[in-house]
Amino acid sequence: MLPLYPILSAVLTIFFVVVVTVLGERFGTRVGGLVGTIPSLLLVALLFIGLSSGVQRASGSAVIVILEMAANITFLTVFLLVLDRGLLVSMVAGLSVWALFTLGILYCGGFGLLGNIALYAVVLAADLRILEKISISSPPVRMKYTPKELLFRGLFGGVMIGLAVYLAHIGGPVIGGIFSVFPVLFISTMVIYTLKHPIDIPRSMGKSMTMGSLNVISYSAVASLSFPIVGAWAGTLLSVIASVLTAFLLLRITSRLNVK
């Protein structure tokens, strides 16, 4: 069954890429970033890890995902900070920091559900403080994606998720959790926005996606608790509901408080 996983994840990735694209075009980066970070690849990865390796292993991977999201948003922060030096420099710098952070996760193995949430919260607060001069909102932008671009992003995401499920079999929940949230969407979105728009657009989108990472945290937290109790399918449904509600609350709060 493993060969089916990357195919399904690729299809879902293409769907979510289109959704994020339309949101960014029509409603601006605040909506695109906060809503577009509702997890799609993670949904597939944890579901099939649960079905193929057991709900306990999926639960363990979900706990690690929370810590790995701290690495992902740190990638975004570093990327945005040095973006004025060029796309290549930004990508190398961001991924270098991500790799170091991830190596630390592999070494320590995480700090449990509450400990990982606490560390993520500290990293999120620090990243948002660093990015405080960047607005999460930009006017609606026009973006057109060719079928080749959409297919590449979908296939790339599919390979990552297929690899995550396989590594969960041979390497345990820590490695499975790390690869479940490899920053495919962050990387591809930042590259395309940087190539097609002025620098303030990818910076706004990046900050919005940093805040939107809370959608992934709520998904992972609910998955880690619900999978062992109600199973992979029902746990996935509960996790999706939690993530969507988080995105809705983020939109309401940032709009009402006029968060920049």
N, C-alpha and C positions, 0 to 999 in steps of 0.2 A: 504493500500500500504506500510505502514511502515516496515512490515516484509521483504519486498523485498530489502530494502536499505542495511542492513548488508550483505545480500547474494551477491549483486552486488559489494559492496565495498571489500568484502573478495576476490572475483574473481580478481578484479583490483589490490588488494594488492599483491596477489600471483604473478601476472604478473610482477609488479614492483619489487618485491623481486628477481625474476629471472633476470630481467634486471640489477639491481644493482649488483647482484652476478657475472654475466658474465662480466660486466664492470670492477669490482674490480679484477677479476681473470686475465683478458686479458690485461687490460690497466693501472692497478695500481690505487692507492687511489685518485690521483688528479682527474682523469676522473670519477671514481666511486662516489666520494663524490660530485663533482660539478654537475654532470648530474643526479645522483641518487636522488637528493633532489628536482627534479621537482615534484610538489605535485600530489599525486594520491588520497589519502584519502580525502584531502581537496576538490579536484575536485568533488568527489561524495557528500560530506557533503553539500557544498554550493549549488550545483545544486538542491539537493532534499529539502534543506531548502527553496530555492527559489520557487520550484514547490509546496511544501506543505504548506508553511507559508507566501509566498509572497516575491517579490524581494526586498522590503525595509528591511525586516528582514534579508535576506541573505546578503544584502549590509552592514547592521550594524554588522553582524557576521564577515564579511571579514575585517572590520576596526579593530575589536578586535583581529583577527588573527595576525595582524602585531605586536601588543604589546605582544601577547602570544609567538610569535617566539623569542622575546628577552628573555623570560623565558626559552625557549627550548635550545637556544644556551648557556645560562648560565648554564643549566644542563650539557651540553656537556663539557664546560670549567671546571667546578668543578670535573666532572667525570674523565677527563683526568689528572687533577692536582694531584689527589690522587690515580691514578690507580696503582701505585707501592705498595700501601698498600692492594691490593686485590680487586677482583671484587665486593664482597658484600659491603665493606666499600665505594667503589666508587659509587655504585648504591644508597646506602642509603644517602650518602652526596649529590649527584647530585639531587636526587628526593626531598630531604628535601628543598634544595634551590629553586627548581622548584615550590614546593608547597607554599613556602613563597611568592615567586614572584607572583604566580597565585592568592593567597589570596589578595595581594595588588591590582591586576587588578580587582578582584571582588568588592573590597571596593571602588575603585576610578571610575570604569566603563570606563576608557580610557580617552584620551585627543583629540579625533577627529582624522581624517585621517592624517593630517600634523603633529599633536603633537605626535601621535603614531609612525610615521615614524622617526621623530627626535629622540625620545627616543630609538627606536630600533637601529638607527645609532650610538648613543652614546654607547650603550651596545655592539654592534658589534665591534666597534673600541677598547673598553676596553678589550673585550675577546681576540681579535686578538693580542693585545699588550701583554697580559698575556701569550699567546701561541706562542709568536714570535720565540722561540727557537725550536719549533716543525715544521718539514717540512710537507707540504701538500702532498708530493709525496713519494711514496714507489714503489719498483719494483713490477711487476705483481706477484700475489700470487695465489696459487692453493687452491680453496675451493670447497668442495662438500657438498651439502645439501641433506638430506634425504627428501622424500615426507612428512614425519611426521613433520619435522621442518618447511617446507614451508606451510603446512596446518595450523600449530599452529599460525604462524605469520599472515597468511591471515585471519583466524577466529578471532584472537585477534583484528586485525585492523577493521574487519567487525563489531564486537561488539561495539568498540569505536565509529564508525561512526553512527551505529544505535542509540546508546545512545546520540550522539551529536544532531541528528535530533529530537529525542524525547524530549530532554531537551530544544531544541530551541522552541518547542511548548509550554512547560510549564514554562520555565525560561527566555525566551527572548534571544536577540542576543548576550549578553555578555557570558552567559554560553554556548550557542551554538558555539560561536567562539572559546572558550577555548578548548572544547572537540573536535572540528574539527581538531585541530593540536596537540592533545595529542601526545607526542614524541614516538609513537610506533616504527617507523623506526629507530630513533636514538637509542632507548633502545635495540631493537633486534639486530641491526647491531653491536653495541658496545659489547654486551654480546657474540655473536658468534665470532667476531674477537678476543676478549680477550681470549676466551677459546681455540681457534684454532691456534693463532699466537703469536709471540713475541710481547712485549709491544709496540715497535715502530710502528707496523702496525696499531693497533687500534688508537693510538695517531695521526698518519698521517691521517687516515680516518676521525677521529673526527674533526680535524682542517679543512679538506677539506669540510666536511658537514657543519661546521660552516659558511664558506664562501658561500657554496651553499644555505644557508638559504635565500640569496637574491632572489633565484628563487621563493620562497614562497611569499616574499614581493611583487615582481612585479605582481605575480598572484593575490594576495589579493587586491592590489591597483587598478588594472584594473577591478577586479570583483566588488569592492565597487562602482566604478564610472559607470560601464557599465550595471550592472544588472537592475537598475531602468530605464535605457534609452532603452535598446534593448532587455531586457528579460533574463531569466535564461539560455536558450540554446545558444543564440548568445553571451551572456556575458561570458559563459564558454569557448566558442571557442576563443574569444578574449584574455581571461586570459591565456589559454594554450599557445597561440602564444607568448604572452609577456614573459611567464616563460621559454619557449624553447629558445627564443632569448637571454634572460638573461643568461641562461646556456652556450649558444654558446659564448657570449661575455666574460664570466668569463674564459672559456677555452682559448680563444684567448689572453686575457690580461695576464693571469697567465703564459701562455706559452711564449709570446713575452717578457714579463718583467722578465721571469725566477723567478717568485715568489716562495719563499720557504715555 
